[in-house]
């Protein structure tokens, strides 16, 4: 029986990388906007500092995830260009 799964062509991989890059960019932008908004709300309503630290940790986690996704895409592109 023939394998019916589509082959990963170079165009497919580039399209998947583009989608992941857009997702990483969206995560960076959304994390920063939410972080700034939460900092403003926390200052405006005098929320305890522990909530600010929680928002900081969430923003750091989003940045680390985006960095890892971007680094993985960069490594994959470098590996494919050296072939």
N, C-alpha and C positions, 0 to 999 in steps of 0.2 A: 504494500500500500504506500502510496506516495505521501511525502511529508507536505502537508498543506499550510504549515506556518509560513508567514511571509519572511523573506530574508531581510536582514538589517543592512540595507544599502547605505552608502555614504550620505545620501540625501535624507534618509530616515533618521540617521544619527544626528545630522545637523539640525533637523527639525525638532527632535527631542531635546537637544542641547539648547536651542532657542527658547523652547517652552520652559525649561528649567531655569534659564537665565532670567526670563520675565518673572517667573515665580519668585526667584531670589530677590530681584529688584522690588517686587511688590511687598515682600516680607520686610525688607529693609525700610521702605517708605512707611508702611503701616506701623511697624514697631516704633519708629521715631515719632510719628504723629501721635500714636497712643501714649507713648512715654511722655512726650511734651504735654499732652492734654492732662494726663494723670498728675504730672508735677504741678500744673497750674491749679487743678481741682484740689489737690492736697494742700497747697498753700492758701488757696481761697477759703477752704472750709476747715483749716487747721487740723488735718488728719494726723494721726501719730506717725512718727518716722518709720515705723516698721512697715507701713504700707508703701512708703516711698522706696524702701529697700526691696520690697517685693516687686514693685514695678521696675526697678533697676535690674534685678536678676532676670526678669522676664525679657527685658530689652537686650540684655547681654546674651541670653540663650538664643534669641532670634538672630542676633548678629553672628554668633558662632555657627549656627546652622547655615546661614547664608554664606559665610566664609567657606565652610566645608563644601557646600554645593558648588560654589564658584571655583574652588581649588580643584575639585574633581573634574569639572568641565574643562578647566585649563589643562590638566594633566592628560585627559583623553584627547584633546585637540593636538597637544604637542606630540603625543605618541602616534597619532594617525598621520601627522605631517612628516614624521621622520621615517616613515615606511617607504 
